[in-house]
Amino acid sequence: MFILVNGEKTEAGAGTPMGVWLKEQGIDFKAVVIEYNGRILPEEEWGEVFLQEGDRLELLQFVGGG
């Protein structure tokens, strides 16, 4: 199945929990905010949301520097 991640079509396993998918992508849980189908998804819900065809994710990652 396909989902949109930051506007790009991306393949994902149907029914994959959000937290598992993030881990598979190597995304740092402490440095990301997720907008899931138009709403900010709190971290405590990442294990309760299962990806479905056509889901839209916007991932905002924090980067340190100086």
C-alpha distances in whole Angstrom, upper triangle without the diagonal:
4,7,10,13,16,16,13,10,8,6,6,6,6,10,11,14,14,17,16,13,16,18,16,16,20,20,24,24,27,26,23,23,20,19,16,16,20,21,23,21,24,24,25,22,19,19,19,16,13,9,8,5,8,10,13,14,18,19,23,24,28,30,34,36,40
4,7,10,13,12,10,6,5,5,6,8,9,12,12,14,14,17,16,13,15,18,16,15,19,19,22,22,25,24,21,21,17,17,14,14,17,19,20,19,23,22,24,21,19,19,19,16,13,9,8,5,6,8,10,11,14,16,20,22,25,27,31,34,37
4,6,10,9,8,6,5,6,7,10,10,12,12,13,12,15,15,12,13,16,15,14,17,17,20,20,23,21,18,17,14,13,11,10,14,16,17,16,19,19,21,18,16,18,17,14,12,8,7,6,5,5,6,8,11,13,16,19,22,25,28,31,34
4,6,5,5,5,6,9,10,13,13,15,15,16,13,16,17,13,14,17,16,14,17,16,19,19,22,20,17,16,13,11,10,10,12,14,15,16,19,19,22,19,17,19,19,16,14,11,11,9,7,6,5,6,8,11,14,16,20,22,26,29,32
4,5,5,6,6,10,10,14,15,16,15,15,12,15,15,12,11,15,14,11,14,13,16,16,19,17,13,13,10,10,10,10,12,14,14,14,17,17,20,18,16,18,19,15,15,12,13,12,10,8,6,5,6,7,11,13,17,19,22,25,28
4,6,9,10,13,14,18,19,20,18,18,15,17,18,15,14,17,17,14,16,14,16,17,19,16,13,12,10,10,11,11,12,14,14,15,18,18,22,20,18,21,21,18,18,15,16,15,13,11,8,6,5,6,9,11,15,17,21,23,26
4,7,9,13,15,18,19,20,19,20,17,20,21,17,17,20,19,16,19,17,20,20,22,20,17,16,13,12,12,12,13,15,16,17,21,21,24,22,20,23,23,20,19,16,16,14,11,11,8,8,8,10,13,15,19,20,24,26,29
4,6,10,12,16,17,19,18,19,17,19,19,16,16,19,17,14,17,16,20,21,23,21,18,17,15,14,14,14,16,18,19,19,22,23,25,23,21,23,24,20,19,15,15,14,11,11,9,9,10,11,14,16,20,21,25,27,30
4,7,10,13,14,17,16,18,16,19,19,15,16,19,17,14,18,18,21,22,24,23,19,19,16,16,15,14,17,19,20,20,23,23,26,23,21,22,23,19,17,14,13,11,9,10,9,10,12,14,17,19,22,24,28,30,33
4,7,10,12,15,13,15,14,16,15,12,13,15,13,11,15,15,19,19,22,21,18,18,16,16,14,15,17,19,20,19,22,21,24,21,18,20,21,17,15,12,12,10,10,10,10,10,12,13,16,18,21,23,27,29,32
4,7,9,12,11,14,13,16,14,11,13,15,12,11,15,16,20,20,24,23,20,20,17,18,16,16,20,21,22,20,23,22,24,22,18,19,20,17,14,11,11,9,10,11,12,12,15,16,19,20,24,25,29,31,35
4,6,9,7,10,10,13,11,8,11,13,10,10,14,15,18,18,22,21,19,19,16,17,15,15,19,20,20,18,21,20,21,19,15,16,16,14,11,8,9,9,10,10,12,12,15,15,19,20,23,25,29,32,35
4,6,6,9,11,13,10,9,12,13,11,12,16,17,20,20,23,24,21,21,18,19,16,17,21,22,22,19,22,20,21,18,15,15,15,13,10,8,8,9,12,12,14,15,18,18,22,23,26,28,31,34,38
4,6,9,11,14,12,11,14,16,14,15,19,19,22,21,25,25,22,22,19,19,16,16,20,20,21,19,21,20,21,18,15,14,14,11,8,6,6,7,10,11,14,15,18,19,23,24,28,30,33,36,40
4,6,9,12,10,10,13,15,14,16,19,19,21,20,23,24,21,21,18,18,15,15,19,19,20,17,19,18,18,15,13,11,11,9,5,5,6,9,12,11,14,15,18,19,23,24,27,30,33,36,40
4,6,8,7,6,10,11,10,12,15,15,18,16,20,21,18,18,16,17,14,16,19,19,19,16,17,16,16,13,11,9,10,8,5,5,8,11,13,12,14,14,17,17,20,21,24,27,30,33,37
4,6,5,6,9,10,11,13,15,14,16,14,17,19,16,16,14,15,13,15,18,17,16,13,14,12,12,10,7,6,7,6,4,6,10,13,15,12,14,13,16,16,19,19,22,25,28,31,35
4,5,5,6,9,10,11,13,11,13,11,14,15,13,12,10,12,10,13,15,14,13,10,11,10,11,9,5,6,8,6,6,6,10,13,14,11,12,10,13,12,15,16,19,21,24,28,31
4,5,5,6,9,10,11,10,11,8,12,14,12,12,11,14,13,16,18,16,14,11,11,9,10,9,5,5,9,8,9,10,14,17,18,15,15,13,15,13,15,15,18,20,23,26,30
4,5,5,6,9,10,10,12,11,15,16,14,15,14,16,15,18,20,19,18,15,15,12,13,12,9,8,11,10,9,10,14,16,18,15,17,15,17,15,18,17,20,22,25,28,32
4,5,5,6,9,9,12,11,15,15,13,14,12,14,13,16,18,18,17,14,15,13,15,13,10,10,12,11,9,9,12,14,15,13,14,12,14,12,15,16,19,21,24,27,30
4,5,5,6,5,8,8,11,12,10,11,10,13,13,16,18,17,15,13,14,11,14,13,9,11,13,12,12,11,15,16,17,14,14,11,12,10,13,12,15,17,20,23,27
4,5,5,6,8,8,12,13,12,14,14,17,16,20,22,21,18,16,16,13,15,15,11,12,15,14,14,14,17,19,20,18,18,15,16,13,15,14,17,18,20,24,27
4,5,8,11,12,15,15,14,16,15,18,17,20,23,22,21,18,19,16,18,17,14,14,17,15,14,13,16,18,19,17,17,15,17,14,17,16,19,20,22,25,29
4,6,9,11,14,13,12,14,14,16,16,19,21,21,19,17,18,16,19,18,14,15,18,16,15,14,17,18,18,16,16,13,14,12,14,13,16,17,20,23,26
4,6,9,12,12,11,14,14,18,18,21,23,22,20,18,19,16,19,19,15,16,19,18,18,17,20,21,22,19,19,16,16,13,14,12,14,15,17,20,24
4,6,9,8,8,11,11,14,15,19,20,19,17,15,15,13,16,16,13,15,18,17,17,16,19,21,21,18,17,13,13,10,11,9,11,12,15,18,22
4,5,5,7,10,12,15,17,21,21,20,17,15,15,12,15,16,13,15,18,18,19,19,22,24,24,21,19,16,15,11,11,8,10,11,13,16,20
4,6,6,8,10,14,15,19,19,18,14,12,11,8,11,13,10,12,15,15,17,17,21,23,23,19,18,15,14,11,11,9,10,13,15,18,22
4,6,9,11,15,17,21,21,19,15,14,12,9,12,14,13,15,18,18,20,20,24,26,26,22,21,17,16,12,11,9,9,11,12,16,19
4,7,10,14,16,20,19,18,14,14,13,11,15,16,14,17,20,19,21,21,24,26,25,21,19,16,14,10,8,6,5,8,10,13,17
4,6,10,12,16,16,14,11,11,11,9,13,14,12,15,17,16,18,17,21,22,21,18,16,12,10,7,5,4,6,9,12,16,19
4,7,10,13,12,11,7,8,8,8,12,12,11,15,16,15,17,16,19,21,19,16,14,10,8,6,5,7,8,12,15,18,21
4,6,10,10,8,6,6,8,8,12,11,9,13,14,12,14,13,16,17,16,12,10,7,6,5,6,9,12,15,18,22,24
4,6,6,5,4,6,9,11,14,12,11,15,15,12,14,13,15,16,14,11,8,6,5,7,8,11,14,18,21,24,27
4,5,5,6,6,10,11,14,11,10,13,12,9,11,10,11,13,11,7,6,5,7,9,11,14,17,21,24,27,30
4,6,8,9,13,15,17,14,13,16,15,11,12,11,11,12,9,6,5,6,8,11,14,17,20,24,27,30,33
4,7,9,13,15,17,15,15,18,17,14,16,14,15,15,13,10,8,8,9,12,13,17,20,23,26,29,31
4,6,9,12,14,12,13,16,15,13,15,15,16,17,15,12,10,9,10,12,13,16,18,22,25,28,30
4,6,9,12,10,11,15,14,12,15,15,17,19,17,13,12,10,9,10,11,13,15,19,22,25,28
4,6,8,7,7,11,10,9,12,13,15,18,17,13,12,10,10,10,12,14,16,20,22,26,29
4,5,6,7,10,11,11,14,15,18,21,20,16,16,13,13,13,13,14,16,19,22,25,28
4,5,5,8,10,10,13,15,18,21,21,17,17,14,14,13,13,14,15,18,20,24,27
4,6,7,8,10,13,16,19,22,22,19,19,17,17,16,17,18,19,22,24,28,31
4,5,5,6,10,12,15,19,19,16,16,14,16,15,17,18,20,23,26,29,32
4,6,6,8,10,14,17,18,14,15,12,14,13,15,16,18,21,24,27,31
4,6,8,11,14,18,19,16,17,15,17,16,19,19,21,24,27,30,34
4,6,10,13,16,18,15,16,15,18,18,20,21,24,27,29,33,36
4,7,9,13,14,11,13,12,15,15,18,20,22,26,28,32,35
4,6,10,12,10,12,12,16,16,19,21,24,27,30,33,37
4,7,9,7,9,10,13,14,18,20,23,26,29,32,36
4,6,6,9,11,15,17,20,22,26,29,32,35,39
4,6,9,12,15,17,21,23,27,30,33,36,39
4,6,10,13,16,19,22,26,28,32,35,38
4,7,10,13,16,19,23,25,29,32,35
4,7,10,13,16,20,22,26,29,32
4,6,10,13,16,19,22,25,28
4,6,10,13,16,20,22,25
4,6,10,13,16,19,22
4,7,10,13,16,19
4,6,10,13,16
4,7,10,13
4,7,10
4,7
4
